[in-house]
Amino acid sequence: MKKNIIVLLLLLSQSFSLHADDADVVVTSNQQDQALTSEVFKLASAPKLQSSIALIYDEKSGRALYTKNAQNVAPIASITKLMTAMVVLDAKLPMNEKITITTDDMDRLKGTSSRMRPGTTLTRAELLKLALMASENRAASALARTYPGGTAVALMMMNNKARALGMSSTRFFDPTGLDSNNVSTAQDLVVMVRASQRYEPIRRYSTSTSHFVQVAKRRHPLRFGNTNPLVKNDSWNIGISKTGYISEAGRCLVMQAKISNRPVIIVLLDSWGKRTRVGDAVRIKKWMESSSIKTARFNNRQG
């Protein structure tokens, strides 16, 4: 039985081919997806994920290890901020430049609150860190507002970059992710996460555990924490992290991580429980670790 599982997994890995170039990520059709995935992972005891959309991408082989509705177009909420960060960094703007939060940065679409009051002044680097780590909407808004040409140009550059990367199902209408018209697929988000790995500030800021800032009219600095609790867990080796949530998108999570010495990208979209996306990530990790142990045992027996 174990030998059959290994053979089937090898067949699966050949079928779910994702090319090395970001612009050439390809996943098999839904029919192949359902047939192969259901048959193989029944035998391999695949994780039962609660997220409506999921994709586990093996960076080493360039193949998908697991897919669930990976081609479905869905709102991505604050996962958007990865693209906002990339275009800001592409512009090579001075990261130590001071930027003041204004009323223009307040959320008038959904009325979400923020501890970053108008009048708060931070460097562009701090705003970038807060947007990625704490998913601060006003920080992302200020980054786009102060982009050369303003928010409209920043959005144009975000959509241009998505097209250049081959993210054909992705659209951006605002830089924060509050607009539910910001949509993508799990396949496209693998491309975006791969591209974001090239930016050292994104790797560093998105996985920082916390940051203190001095907010206007407060005696003591405010602590902002990472919205992904897994970055504080020593058992995880996370290279990129971004969470997202609006009601239309559910709870979302994308990560680049190394599990059992295997670099993977995990995309989880439309999770409805507060802890479901994190629970799904933990289930994926346990599944991969268990599979790695079983494969090692099988190889040892064969040797």
VENTADA-V547066 format. One record per helix or strand. SS is the DSSP state (h for helix, s for strand). FROM is the first residue (numbers start at 1). TO is the last residue. If there is no record, write none. Layout:
ss=SS from=FROM to=TO
ss=SS from=FROM to=TO
This chain:
ss=h from=2 to=15
ss=s from=17 to=17
ss=h from=22 to=24
ss=h from=30 to=43
ss=s from=53 to=58
ss=s from=63 to=68
ss=s from=74 to=75
ss=h from=77 to=90
ss=s from=98 to=100
ss=h from=103 to=105
ss=s from=121 to=123
ss=h from=124 to=133
ss=h from=137 to=145
ss=h from=151 to=164
ss=s from=171 to=171
ss=s from=183 to=184
ss=h from=186 to=196
ss=h from=200 to=206
ss=s from=210 to=213
ss=s from=222 to=225
ss=h from=229 to=232
ss=s from=238 to=246
ss=s from=250 to=259
ss=s from=262 to=271
ss=h from=276 to=302
